[in-house]
């Protein structure tokens, strides 16, 4: 890979805060490391089908996309601009809040056409934030206690569910909300709507060549995601409310 103005590898920390439905305040010190930003840039910013112009200034998104397609690394300036744009969007998502905490366990990985299984792997706590632009950002929690957490930015991308409204910037976040609710809250209530996952809910899926199991989903707060009580009090998904 061609190196262009290789940036400093010092991580940039962004503070993300939110308050859950019980009024408990949390703070997450999220470290943006160059290798993870590079992954997001090469894997997603360079993808013409993703709407990065909604999240980053057009000039920054354009330079990053051009660098990714040309096999170049982001410059120090564009690394900082990426962190600033994505970090601010994550902070705004926390203020809403529109995030989900969950545990992820690797079950196996594909090596060519062979699957290697992992037994007894330790689940990792992660946070996903839906951004107003329709993008989603992922953080791996690696430390902290109680309400004060530390973690590492993993990636950010624009999912492409085939649903009406994705091309509308005002509705993009709602389409992403619906997309992940359908994935992570797969069971139906008798009223015909998805019901919020229980603490022992498990969802298996593939992620970048790995087979993973996700569990212990906590949608913070359920109302901001669009969950409402059914007649029997069970929280079911109706629709994502307007972004305020």
N, C-alpha and C positions, 0 to 999 in steps of 0.2 A: 504493500500500500504506500502510495506517495504521501509524504509528510509535508504539510504546508503551514509554516509558522506554528510549530508544535506548541500548544498552550501549556501553562503551568498545570501540574497534576494535583495541585492542592484542591481539596473539595470545597464547595461553597455550601454553607448551611442556610437553610430557609426555615423559619419558625412557622408552623401551621397549628392553629388553635381551633377547637370546636367545643361545643357544649351539648351533652346528650339530653335525652328526653326527661331525665331525672334532675337536670340542672347541674350536673357534674361537669366541670371544665377540664379539658385535656390540652396538653401541648406536646407537639411532636417536632423535635429538631431533626429535620430531614437533610441529609448530606447528598449533594449532587456531585458524583465522582465522574471524572472525564470518561472513563471506559463505559459507564452506563449511558451517559449522554451520547457518546459515539454510537452505541448500539441503537438508541432511539433515532438518531440522525440517519444512519446508514440503512436501518430497516424500515423506517417510516417516513421521515421528512422527505426522503428521496422518492417516495411513492406518490406518483402524480394523482392517484385517486383519493388521497387523504387531504383534508382541508386545513392545512397549516396556516394559511393566510388569515384564518379566524383567530388563531392563537398567538402568532408572532407577527411583528411588522413585516410587510410584504418584502422589503429589501433583505431582511434577515432570513426569512423563509426561503427566498429565492437563492441566496448565496449558499445556504446549507444544502438545499436540494441539488444545486449544481456541483458542490463539493462531493456529496454522497454519490452522485451518478458518475463522477470522474474518479472515484476511488481515493479522494483526499480527505484528510482529517479536518474538523472544524478549526478555525483560527481561535486564538485566545479571546478576541473580541466577540466572535459569534458564539463561543461557548458561554460567555457571560450573558449575552443577550438571550440565549436559549433558557438559561437558568432564571433570568429575570422574568421573561414572559411566562414560562410554565410555572415557576414558583408563585408568582402573583395570582395566576389562575387557580392554583391549588389552595392558596390562602382564602380566596373568595369562595371556593367550594366548601372549605371548612366553616366559614361564617354562616353558610346557609343552614345546616350542614348537609352535604350530599356525599357521604362516604360510607363504605362498608368494610368492616373488619372481618377477617376470616383466617382459618388455618389451612395451610397447604402442605401436603405430604407427597413426595415423589414415590410412585409405585414401580416405575420402570423407565428405561430409556431405550430408544431405537439406535442401533449401530448397524447401518446399512439395512439389510432385511432381517436382522436378528434383534430380538428384544432381550435386554438384560434387566432382570427383576431386582428390586431393592427390598430387603426385608428389615423391618425394624427402624426405618428411617424416621427421624424426628420431625414432627410438623413444624412449619415456620409460620409465624404470624405475619400477615400482610394487611395492608390497607389499600383499597381502591377508591379514588376520588373521581366523580363525574364532573367535568368542567363545563362551564356555561357554553363554551364553543362547540361542545359535543365530543371533545376528546376525553380520554380516560387516562389517569396517571396511577402508577402502582408504586408502593413503598414497602420495603421489607423492614419490619421492626427488629432491631438487633440489641436493644438494651433499654434501660430505664425501669422505673418502678411506678406502679399506680397510675397517677394522672400525668406524669412527666416521662415522655418516651423519646427514644432516639431511633433513627432508622436511615436507610439508604434508598434514594430514588432508584427505581429499577428501569422503568420505561414509561413512555407516553405514546399513545397512538389514537387514531380515529377509527373506531369500529365501523363496519359497513353493512349493517343489517339491511335487508331488502324490505324496507317499510316506507310508506309515504311520509314525506316531510323531511327526509334526510337532506335534501338540497336546500331546505329553508333554514337559515342561520338561527332564526328565533325558536325553532322547534328542535334543533339538532340535539340539545342536551336531553330532551324528553325521549327522543328515539333511543339514545344510548341507555337511559334509565330503563326503558321497557325491554331493551335487548338483554341487559344483564339480569333483570328480574325474571325473565323467561328462562334464562340459563340456570340461575342459582335458586330460584323458587319454583321448581318444576311441578309441585303437587297442587292439585286443584281442590278448592273448597267446594262444598255441595252447591254453592251459589253460582259456580262456573268461573270463578276468578282464582288466580294464583294466591295461595295462602303463604304467609311469611314462614320461612323455614324454622323448624324447631332446633334446639341446641344439638341434637344428635343427627341432623340432616347431613348426608354425604352426597357429593356430586363428583363423578369421575369425568375427566375430559383429557384431551391432548393439548400440550402447550410446548411449542418449539421443539418437537421431537421427544418430549417427555410425556409419560402417562402420569397424571397427578390426580389426587383426591382432595377436594376442598370440603371443609366442614366448619362448624361453629360460626355460621354467618351472623353478623350483627349489623343490621341496617340502621345507621345513625342519621337522624332520627327517622322512625318508620313513616311518620306523617310527611316529612319532606320528600320522601321517595314516592309517595302516593298510596301508601297503605292506609286503609280505613277499617273500622270495626264492622264485621258482618252482624247479622241479627243475633248470633250466638256469642258475639264478643271476639271472635277470632279475627285477626288482622288479615285483610285480603287486599290485593293490589287493584286499584281503580284506574288511576292515571297520574302521571307526573304533574304536580301543580305548577302554576306559573312561576318563573324565576323572579324572585323579589330581592 
